[in-house]
Amino acid sequence: MVGANPKYRTYVCAGPATPSGAALPVQAQALRHRDGFQHWRLLVLLSALVPLSFVLLQCGQAPTAGTLAANVQASRGDSFDDRFPKPQFKDRFPTTSESLVQYQPSDAPARRTARAEPAPYRVASLEPQVPYQRPAKEDQTMLVGLKSSAFPYLGNNPRTDQPFLNISNGGRRGHRSYSGRVLWQDETFNDNRVLMHVPENFDIRKPGVIVVFFHGNGATLERDVRNRQLVPQQITDSGVNAVLLAPQLAVDAADSSAGKFWQPGGLKRFVEESADHLAEMYGDPRAAKAFANMPVIIVGYSGGFVPTAWSLEVGGLGNRVRGVFLLDAVYGELDKFASWVGKNRTGFFVSSYTHYTEHHDRALMRMIRDKGIAVSESMDGPLKPGSVVFVETPEGVRHRDYVTHAWTQNPVKEVLVKMAATPALTRVATSASSPENQ
């Protein structure tokens, strides 16, 4: 897994080389005729080792204070600044030295290396629909720019029916957030990249799902979603036949705007545009139609509740959304969540919460129970079609760490494993969309 597993990073350190045939200086030649010849050889060896030691120190040096600043632990409190300390560096847009490079379809074949035969999956499999032998491959994790991603967004805010970009300063446009702060488009709402992840063991011939992850406030895809929250790694480690799509929302800012996911059909267009790129990463362009029609699980963390709620309400995928998992994310939009649960009794709904969102979660529980739907408050049982589960996490669990530490370690992995134990949640008729029928 890129970023979480050292085997996918290569650091090349080299010191200055001395040609084997280079002549010794005159002073050194004279030493050959002196009684201290052995002493001279020792000095030469020591001098040759000095630059090598410098190189080794440089390769293994500790991270700088700026590198560690993004992982400073938040103090206890209810404000955004308490939960998400401001980073001391910026990595908002890709650079030539960025470790997670921009995806280019033509680069994909060169990244693949032969690997051992993958281990069996935990999900129930269908009869193979693809008449070719899938080559062994490694995890693929890329940043891909999509037109259908959340931003840039030039439409209206549906809550106010006013332009989203409602501030201007000369030629610069921005959005005044709920807190009153102006967030500029060129800094915060201009990144159309999507973090895509295809595990090495993913098999298009088997029932699978697309996990759409909406990150919280104050986040970037590489620093937070990939490196700190380990979302791609959790999907790989689950053993579930699933791929990941995580769009960049507001870049490193206290804002939950949904952008293009506010628009009717926004989620459907996003999944359809992603399909070709997922197929390229998988290694078979014929798989694009299968990806475009694959069921979806939506995971929303913290401020990601807004694009999650609107994707359920107007996203255009209907009952293709087989599950919703909220990670301390019920800050509002309760009517949309309750409506989806009431209308979709074939998928699951899980909300885990801390004291930050407890009030709203309990209100949502009452709304769902008022519809005559049973609500469980324990994750001990299996996830089945129609399951509705609310999980309270104990004191001491921090909102900032919630994607990797909630009621259990790596909760995204845990929910996917429970989902895969119920084949009806992931089973989908693939014969019409399999590559052999395209």
Rosetta blueprint (number, residue, H / E / L):
1 M L
2 V L
3 G L
4 A L
5 N L
6 P H
7 K H
8 Y H
9 R L
10 T L
11 Y L
12 V L
13 C L
14 A L
15 G L
16 P L
17 A L
18 T L
19 P L
20 S L
21 G L
22 A L
23 A L
24 L L
25 P L
26 V H
27 Q H
28 A H
29 Q H
30 A H
31 L H
32 R L
33 H L
34 R L
35 D L
36 G L
37 F H
38 Q H
39 H H
40 W H
41 R H
42 L H
43 L H
44 V H
45 L H
46 L H
47 S H
48 A H
49 L H
50 V H
51 P H
52 L H
53 S H
54 F H
55 V H
56 L H
57 L H
58 Q H
59 C H
60 G L
61 Q L
62 A L
63 P L
64 T L
65 A H
66 G H
67 T H
68 L H
69 A H
70 A H
71 N H
72 V L
73 Q L
74 A L
75 S L
76 R L
77 G L
78 D L
79 S L
80 F H
81 D H
82 D H
83 R H
84 F L
85 P L
86 K L
87 P L
88 Q L
89 F L
90 K L
91 D L
92 R L
93 F L
94 P L
95 T L
96 T L
97 S L
98 E L
99 S L
100 L L
101 V L
102 Q E
103 Y L
104 Q L
105 P H
106 S H
107 D H
108 A H
109 P H
110 A H
111 R H
112 R L
113 T L
114 A L
115 R L
116 A L
117 E L
118 P L
119 A L
120 P L
121 Y L
122 R L
123 V L
124 A L
125 S L
126 L L
127 E L
128 P L
129 Q L
130 V L
131 P L
132 Y L
133 Q L
134 R L
135 P L
136 A L
137 K L
138 E L
139 D L
140 Q E
141 T E
142 M E
143 L E
144 V E
145 G E
146 L L
147 K L
148 S L
149 S L
150 A L
151 F L
152 P L
153 Y L
154 L L
155 G L
156 N E
157 N E
158 P L
159 R L
160 T L
161 D L
162 Q E
163 P E
164 F L
165 L L
166 N L
167 I E
168 S E
169 N E
170 G L
171 G L
172 R E
173 R E
174 G E
175 H E
176 R E
177 S L
178 Y L
179 S L
180 G L
181 R L
182 V E
183 L E
184 W E
185 Q H
186 D H
187 E H
188 T H
189 F L
190 N L
191 D L
192 N L
193 R E
194 V E
195 L E
196 M E
197 H E
198 V E
199 P L
200 E L
201 N L
202 F L
203 D L
204 I L
205 R L
206 K L
207 P L
208 G L
209 V E
210 I E
211 V E
212 V E
213 F E
214 F E
215 H L
216 G L
217 N L
218 G L
219 A E
220 T L
221 L H
222 E H
223 R H
224 D H
225 V H
226 R H
227 N H
228 R H
229 Q L
230 L L
231 V H
232 P H
233 Q H
234 Q H
235 I H
236 T H
237 D H
238 S H
239 G L
240 V L
241 N L
242 A E
243 V E
244 L E
245 L E
246 A E
247 P E
248 Q L
249 L L
250 A L
251 V E
252 D L
253 A L
254 A L
255 D L
256 S L
257 S L
258 A L
259 G H
260 K H
261 F H
262 W H
263 Q L
264 P L
265 G L
266 G H
267 L H
268 K H
269 R H
270 F H
271 V H
272 E H
273 E H
274 S H
275 A H
276 D H
277 H H
278 L H
279 A H
280 E H
281 M H
282 Y H
283 G L
284 D L
285 P H
286 R H
287 A H
288 A H
289 K H
290 A H
291 F H
292 A H
293 N L
294 M L
295 P L
296 V E
297 I E
298 I E
299 V E
300 G E
301 Y E
302 S H
303 G H
304 G H
305 F H
306 V H
307 P H
308 T H
309 A H
310 W H
311 S H
312 L H
313 E H
314 V H
315 G L
316 G L
317 L L
318 G H
319 N H
320 R H
321 V E
322 R E
323 G E
324 V E
325 F E
326 L E
327 L E
328 D L
329 A L
330 V L
331 Y L
332 G L
333 E L
334 L H
335 D H
336 K H
337 F H
338 A H
339 S H
340 W H
341 V H
342 G H
343 K H
344 N L
345 R L
346 T L
347 G L
348 F E
349 F E
350 V E
351 S E
352 S E
353 Y E
354 T L
355 H L
356 Y L
357 T L
358 E H
359 H H
360 H H
361 D H
362 R H
363 A H
364 L H
365 M H
366 R H
367 M H
368 I H
369 R H
370 D L
371 K L
372 G L
373 I L
374 A L
375 V L
376 S E
377 E L
378 S L
379 M L
380 D L
381 G L
382 P L
383 L L
384 K L
385 P L
386 G L
387 S L
388 V E
389 V E
390 F E
391 V E
392 E E
393 T L
394 P L
395 E L
396 G L
397 V L
398 R L
399 H H
400 R H
401 D H
402 Y L
403 V L
404 T L
405 H E
406 A L
407 W L
408 T L
409 Q E
410 N L
411 P H
412 V H
413 K H
414 E H
415 V H
416 L H
417 V H
418 K H
419 M H
420 A H
421 A L
422 T L
423 P H
424 A H
425 L H
426 T H
427 R L
428 V L
429 A L
430 T L
431 S L
432 A L
433 S L
434 S L
435 P H
436 E H
437 N H
438 Q L
